[in-house]
């Protein structure tokens, strides 16, 4: 048997071996650096949206912050579910869904309710379809939309992931891995067929609809969530052993900056999935190394300011659409269009939203935590 065959055999055995223990690096309840990473992600989104129309916008891209959120989400959700399965022998999907509802729904619905009220003063022209698709998390499907609810596409992607994937994951981890492999291989092919007129896309409406639904559910952000999920599984399976690199003081910083560079430079023109894979590998590797305290980037991300911004990141993300661009009150009074005042208002609203509303539900959510 050759060394390559031997290595592939070992890899396959590890990949489909049972998960019986929690890796030391994941056996903690809280990582400040992850909140700090959320802080960086939300700042990129805010800076990008608030710089539209200025020369600075050419040097920013809010998408990168959203993609980081997706990778973190897939990684953390999978980690929590696998830890619960190892410790308890099973996973309470009921408690899982209650936690997700308490985490996501309250602030999102408060925002929609606020838009409905403000609509009477500013005439947002929000249609019933727009409101309903936002409330039902269907914004990743092209529907009647507006700037004020456009960011709900990311929430829609996450909610749809939470609705189906955890069930498959906790039922059979190995089957879930096979599903991920199929998705990673199939999505680029379907994407190419769907967005290139190959003679079958638009002539066959039924086929076109199937391709459309498939891509809406599994393309874009979903792939990044699934990659974060796979990353967690590979650590549990001991295929990825981050301890081997934990003493490389600047390595996570290099990987993090390289991910930004790959995203901005668009490394392989015409083949976006290659760029996406490289980006997620770099961000995922940096994320794992940042779970350790003895490296430079971890110390930066664990700074009190970034951690606090990270804790506010969900409220900031929900409310930023009102304050960063096309503010409905712009021109209504003196300095109403000032980006400085609008950003100050955004952080104030997010602070109030988190401390006086979101936090109440987060405390309630703790009653349903298992690990």
N, C-alpha and C positions, 0 to 999 in steps of 0.2 A: 504494500500500500504506500503510495507516495505521500509526501508531507502535506501537499495541498488537499488530497482526499481525506487525510487524517484530520486536518484542520477543519474542513467542512463538516466532517462527521461529528467532531466535538462541538462545533458551533450549533449544528442541528440538535444535538442531544441537550445542550444547554438551553436553546431557544424553546424547546418543548418540554423541558423538565418542570416538575411541580414547584410552586413557590411555597417555601416552608418557613422562611424567616424574613425579617425586615433588615435591610442593609443599614449599618450604623449611621451612615450619612443621612438617611431618611427617617431615623428614629428620634426625631425631635418634633415638638408641637409648633414651633414658630421660628421663622427665619427672617430677621430684619432686612437682610439684603434683597429678599424677594419683594418686600414692600418698596424698597429703594428702587428696584428695577421697574416696578409699576410707576413710581414717581417719574423716572426718566421717560417711560413710554407715554404717559399722559402729557408731559411737557412738550414732547415732539408733536403730538396731535394739536395741542393748544397753539403752539408757536406757528405751526403750518397754517392752521385756519385763520389765525389773527394776522398773518403776514401776506395773505392773498392781496394782490394788487401792488405789492411793494417788491423791490429788487431782492429782498431777503427770501422771498418765496421760492426763488430758483435754487436756493441752498437748503431747502427743507423738504420733508416728505412725511406727512402724518401717517401714511400707510405703515411705515416701519414700526411706529408705536402700537398700532392695532395688531400687527403680526406678532409682536412681542407679547401682547396680552393673550393672544390665542395660544401661543406655545406654553406660557405660564399656566393658563387655564387647563389645557389638556394634561400637563405634567402633574399639577397639584390634585386635580380630581381623581386621576388614576392612582396616584400615590395614596390618597386617603382611602379609596375603595379597597386597594390591595392590603393596606395596613389593617383595615377593619377585618378583612377576610382571614388574614393570618392570625390575628389576635382573638377574634370571636368565633372563627370557624365558618362564618357566614356574613352576609351583608344585608342590612336592613334597607331595602330600596325605599320603603315608606319614609323613613327618617331622612334618607338622602334627598328625596324630592321635596320634603318639607323644608330642609335646609336651603335648597336651591331657590324655592319660592320666596322664602324670607330674605334671601340675599339679593335677589334680582328684582322681583316684582314691585315692592313698595316704592322705591325711589323712581323707577321707570314710570309707574302709574301716577305718582305725584306730579312728575314732569308733564305727562299728557294732560292731566287734570288742570294744571296751571296754564298750559297752552289753550285749552278750551275756554278758560276764564279770560285770558288775555286777548283771545280772538275777538271778543266783543269791543275791545278798545282799538286794536290794531288791525283787525280784518286780515288775518293770516291766510284766508282762503283755504282753510283745511277742510277737505272733503270728508264725508262719512267713511269712505273706503280707506282714506289715509289714516284716520284715527283707528278704525277697526283692525287694519293690518298691523298697525303698531302695537295695539293691545294684544293681538294674537301672535305676535312675533313671526310675521310672514314678510318682512321687509327685504329679505334676500331674493324674493321673487319680484320681478318688475311690476309695480302697481302704481296707482296714483300716489305721488309722493311730493315732498317739499323739503327744502333745506332743513327746516326745523325738526323733521322726523327722519331725515336721511340716515343719521347715525344708528338708527335702530336695526339696520341690516346686520351689524355685528352681534347685537343681542339676539337676533333671530337665529343666526348661525349657531351661537352657543346653546340656546334653548333647545334647538333641534338635536344637537349633539347629546345634551343631557337626557332628552326624551328617549333615545334609542340605544346609544352606545353602552351606557353603564349596565343595562340588562344583559347584553351580549358578553360584556367583560366579566361580570361576576358569575355568569352561568358557566362559561368555559373560556378561560384565558387563552388557551392555545388556538381555539377556533377564532377568537377575537384577533389574534396575531395574523392568522391566515386571511381574515377579512381585510385587515390593514394592508397586507401585501397586495391583495387583489385591487384594492382601491388605489394604492400608489401607482400601480402599473396601468390601471384602466383609465383613470381620470385624464391623463395627458392625451391618450388616444381618442377618447370621446370628445375632449375639448377641441382637438384638431379637427375632428369630423364636424362638430357643431358650429365652429366658427370659420370653416372653409367650405365653400360651395363645392361639394364633391358629387353633386347630382342627386343626392338622396336627402339632403337636409331640408330643403324647402318644397320639394315635389311631393314628399310624403308627410302630411301634417301630423299623423299619429306618431311616426318615428321622430319627427322634429320635436313634438311635445315630450316624448320620453327622454330624448337627449337633453332638452331644456330643463326638465324636472331633475334629472340625474345631476346635472352640473350645478343647479341651484342648491341642491342638498349637499353635494360632496366636493364642489370646487371651491375656489377662493379660500376663505378663512378656515373652512373645515379641515383642509389638508394640514394646516399648521397646528390645529388642535390635535388631530390624530398623530402628528409627529411628536408633539409634546407627550401624548399618551404613550406612544411606543417607547420614547426615551425613558420614561419611568419604568416600564416593563423590563427593558433591557438592564436597568440597574438592579431591579429585583432578581432577575435571572442571572446576575453576576457576569453578564456579557460585557457590560460597561462597568469598569471599576474605577471611579473617579479618585479614590484614595491614592492611586499611583501618581497622580499629578497635583495633589493638593499642596505640595511644597514649592510649586512653581509660582513665585510671588507675583509676576506680571503676566502670566499666561492668560488668565481670564480677561484681562484688559486688552491684550493683543487680539484675542478671539472676538471680543465684543466690537472693537473698532474695525476689525476685518469684516464682520457681518454688515456693519453700516456701509463700508466701502463697496462690498459686493452688491448690496442693494442699490446704491446710488449709481455705480458704474455700469450696472446691468451687464454682468460678466460675459454672458453668452447670448448675444443678440439673436432674436428669432427663436430661441429655445428657453422660454421663461421658466420652465420647470427645473432646468438644471440650475439656474440662478436661485430658485426657491429652495432647492435641496441643499445647496451650499450654504445659503443664508441660515436655514433652520439648523443645520449641523453646527455652525459656528455659534449661533445664539444658544442652542441647547447645551453645547459644551461649556460655554461661559456660565450659563445658568447652574449647571452642576457644580462647577468649581466655586461659584459664589455661595454655595451652601457651607463652605468652610470659612473660618474666620481669619486664617493666616495668609490672605493675599490682598494685594493693593486694591483691586476693584471692589472687593467685599467691604473694605473699610470705607470706601467712598460711598457705596450704595447704602451702607448702614448708618450714614450720617443722619442726625435727628431731622434735618430739614427734608431730605429726600424720603425718609421713612414716613414723616407726617404727610407729605404730598402723596405718597403711595397709599396711605390709609384713606385719603380724600379722593383717590383717583376715580373711583366709580361715580361718586357724586359730581366730580369735576367733568367726567366724560359725558354724563347725562345732561348737565346744564350748559356745557360750553357752546353748544350749538346756538343758544340764544345770544351769547355775548361776544363771540369771536368774529362773526361775519354777518352782514345783512341784519344788523340789529334793528328790530321793529321800531324802536324809538329814535333811530338816527334822524337828525334834522328836526326833531320835535322841540328841542330846547338846547341852550348853549352847552357846548362840549359834549353833546349826546353821542357824537361819533368818535370821541377820544378813545383810542385803544387802551390807553393807560387806565382811564376810569372804568372802562368796560371790563378789563381784566381784573381790576381791583374788586369790582362788583361780582364778577364770577367767583373769585376765591371766597368772598364773603358769603355768597349764596351757598356755595359748596360746603363751607364750614358750618353754616346753620343747618343745611340739609343733612350733613353727616351727624352732627352732635345732637340735634333736636328731633331727628326723624329716623335716619338710617340706623343709628346706634341702638335705638330701642328694639329694632327688629333683629339686629345682630346679637344682642343680649338674649333675646328670645330664642334665637337660632342655637345658642349654646345648650339649651335644654335637649336638643336632638342630636348632639354630637356624640360619637362613639369613641373616636381615637383623638 
